[in-house]
Amino acid sequence: MPDIPPAGAALRGFLTVVDRSAELATELASALRSRPTDAPARTAPTPLGVDALAFGPAEFEDVARHLEPLDRLIASVPSNADGMRWRYLDEAVLFRCERQVPTPFEEFTTRLDISQVITLTSGHLAGCTDVRARDEAGRPIRQIERSINRAQPAYLALCGADVLDVCKLETIDYGPDEQLLRWRQVHSANASALQDDGSVSFTRTAGGGTRVTICAYQQFALPPLWRAITPALRPAVRRALVEDAYRRSFGTTLSTIAAHGQGGTGPVAETAGADSSSSLRDAAARVAETLNLSAGSAPWRPARPEYTDSSGFRHVRPGRQPR
């Protein structure tokens, strides 16, 4: 797969600034919509969203069978200049990226529980997990997880994109040289995900470190404006937009996973292109922090008129109090 042409570098820098600014704008908008009376709703637990008893061992065993041909297909795609492998399968994106860290495999996997790695993905907001089976050591080997993330890339949120809300079946394998979590989507409460399957693995390297590999097979619903724009985009432009979004989103995810496996904590932001927008980001972040101190931490919520979402949260227009 050929790399983005030279002009794509300028487009990539522009998109980085736009996306970071859009992310700040959505955070500020959430803060402005927050009020102290919202606090009880924000602390409510996230429900699983599906009947866990409806999925037996056979459904979990199908997860690996579903992903195996996709793994072989993406492994045959040459990596680009960023070390990513990706291609379209109809309208879905099949993707793979990896990163090596010097931390020995035993230390890495002791510090980071792979069954919880989905919570480290870029833009993760909320979620819950129901463990359905454990191994003799008490480690989860089959579980159902609901994860809620910000729209990716962030500028789609300004066009009306909803949060990414996905419920998935997950299996985890623990080997002496590799740990592997696989997932397959079974539900999306707000229909934001048309396809979201994939895997994360931690593998011992020959040099004594750990390799983190992420594979994904994804298609997310676009907001109306982008559904109208996308068919008119030139293939090279569309490709640049998709590749940039995946590079930044999964670059951040890889950095965060690597940091936790090496003993760090907290999310790690992608640094490419940060100089051009750091002043704007720092200033806006200070404003958002002030707003949040007076109104409580900003909740995740789509910017839509009054309604009750799939998690039972009630969203109201500004200036109106819930009854």
Sequence and secondary structure as in RCSB ss.txt:
>XXXX:A:sequence
MPDIPPAGAALRGFLTVVDRSAELATELASALRSRPTDAPARTAPTPLGVDALAFGPAEFEDVARHLEPLDRLIA
SVPSNADGMRWRYLDEAVLFRCERQVPTPFEEFTTRLDISQVITLTSGHLAGCTDVRARDEAGRPIRQIERSINR
AQPAYLALCGADVLDVCKLETIDYGPDEQLLRWRQVHSANASALQDDGSVSFTRTAGGGTRVTICAYQQFALPPL
WRAITPALRPAVRRALVEDAYRRSFGTTLSTIAAHGQGGTGPVAETAGADSSSSLRDAAARVAETLNLSAGSAPW
RPARPEYTDSSGFRHVRPGRQPR
>XXXX:A:secstr
     THHHHHHHHHHHHHHHHHHHHHHHHHHH  GGGHHHHTS     S GGG  HHHHHHHHHHHHHHHHHHH
TS   TTS EEEEETTEEEEEEEEEESS HHHHHHHS GGGGGGGSTTEEEEEEEEEEE TTS EEEEEEEEEE 
 SSGGGGGGT   EEEEEEEEEEE SSEEEEEEEEEE TTS EEEEEEEEEEEE TTSSEEEEEEEEEEE   HH
HHHHGGGS HHHHHHHHHHHHHHHHHHHHHHHHHHHTT  S     TTGGGTHHHHHHHHHHHHHHHHHH S   
  S SSEE TTS EE  TT    
